Amino acid sequence: MAGAGGATTWHDIVVETLRRNDVRLVPYVPDRVLTPLIRAVEADPFFTAFPTAREEEAVGIVAGAWMGGMRGIVLMQTSGFATLPNVLASLACACQIPLLMMVSERGTLGEFNLGQAMVCRTMRPVLSALGIEHHTITRLDETEFVVDRTIRQAIATQAPACLILSPLLTGGKAFSA
């Protein structure tokens, strides 16, 4: 797929990789950085995409869908991750659900919001403490490989996994000076 100007974008690659791995359900908490991806999955009839009020709600929906035979992924930004350790530990990890998460990384590279920065500093240690596989995607040329292999590993090992989208990949959120 090609984005504006004929170039392939990170979100085009993610959409195609989700499709190839039959990941159809995409609950999300709205986020400016994820907007191109959200618009793409909402416009594509292959996907069932919809906003949720909270990240824990989206996790519960994807976990339930997995139990019913459907694959899904939760989309959120860094600050939303801070609400998830309990539900991840008590549901996704405990029940061996290959819960997929995609997080747009805030809290780094010029961030002005202290709350975002605090969660950014703790997100990876929390994921590691819970034994959740996580990968940060920084370059367009690695996006397909990392997304595809992370999905496959999560399903094969029946374990949650998190894909973190670096501002180096997405351009991040624009801040006014």
N, C-alpha and C positions, 0 to 999 in steps of 0.2 A: 504494500500500500504506500502511496506517496502523499505527503502533506503539501503545504503551500510551496510553490516553486518546484514541485516534483521531488523534493527531498523526503526521505522516509523519516518519520518522527518517532520519538520514544513511545507515544501513545498508540500509534499505528502498529508498532511491533508488539506491544502488550496485548492489544485487541486480537491480533492474529494468533498469538501464542496461547491466549486463553481459549480461543475457538478451537485450535488444534488439540488442546487438552480437555475439551468438553467441559470447560468451566463456564457455566451458563448463568448462574445467579450472582448478582453484583449489588448487594446492599451497601450503601455508603453514607457517610456524613459529609455534607457539602464542604468543598475546599477549593480555593482559587487555583492552586497549583494542579490539582487533579481534574479541573474543569474540562480540558480537552478529552481526557479519557472518559469521564462521566458522560459527556455529550455523545461520544462515539458509541458507547455501549447502550445508551438510551435510544439512539437512532437505529440500532441494529436489531432486527427481530429475533436473531439468534439468542440474545441475552434477555434476561429479566433483571432490570436494574431499577432501583428506587431508593429514595433517601430514607434514612432512619433518624430518630430523634437523638439517639446516643449510640456510641460504639458498642456497648454491651448488648444492646438490642440487635445490632447487625451480627455480632458473634453468635448470639442465640439462634438467629434465623439461619445462618450458614451451618451451624452445628446440627440443627434439626433437619435441614435439607440433606446433609450428608447421611444422616440416619435413614432418610427416605430415598436415598439413591441418587441424589443430585449434588454436583460439585459447585462450590461457590467461593467467592473471595470478598473480603471486607476491605473497603477503601476508606482511608482516614488520614488526618495529618498527625504530626508528632504529639501535639497536646492531647489529642483524643486517646492516644495510647495509654496515658497516665491512668485512665479509668479502668483498664483491663486486667491487671495482674490477678485479681481474685477469680474472675470468670475464666481466664486462661488456665490457672492452676486447678480450679475445681471442676471444670467442664472439659475443655479441649485436651489438656494434658492428661488428666485423670481418666478420661474415657477414650483416649487414643484416637481423637478426631483430627484428621489432616486439615485443620482450619488454616486457610490461606489468608494472609493479611498483606496489604500494600499500603505503605505509609509514606506520605510526602514529608520529607525531612525539613523541619523548621528548627530554629534555635541555634543556627550556625551561620557563618559567612555573612556577617552584617546584620544579624538579627537584633531588633530593638526591644523585643518583648522578653522580659526576664523569665516569665512562666514558660515560654517556649524553650528558652535556653536551658532551664532546669530539667525539663522533661527530656530534652535531647541528650543531656549528660547522663541520664539514668536509664534511658530506653534500652540500650544494648546490654548493660549489666543485668537488667531485669530479665530480658530475653535469655541471656546466658544462664542466669540463676534458675530459670524454669526449664532449661534444657531445650529451648526452642531454636531451631536452626534459623539463622538470619543472615541476609546478604545485602550489602549496600551496592546499588548500581550507580556508577558514576559516569559511564561512557555509553554512547549509543551502540557502538560495535559489540558490547558485551550484553546488551539488554536481552536479546532473544535467548541466548545460551543460559543466562542466569535465571530468567523467569521460567523457561521450559524445564530446566533441571531441578529447580526448586519445587515446582508443581509435582513433577514425577517422583522426587524423593519423598515429599510429604505423603503422597498417596501410597507409595510402596512401603513406607515405614509406619504409616498411620500415626503421624506426628504433626503438630502444628508447625507452620513456617511463616517467616515474615520477610517481605521484600521492602527494603528501604530505598526510596528514590531520592538520591542526593540532588541538591541544587545544581551541582555540576552537570547533571543530566537534564534536569527540567527547566533550569533557569531560575528556579525558586520563586518566591514572592517578591515583587518589585516594591521597594521601599522609597518613599519620597524623602528627599533630604531636608 
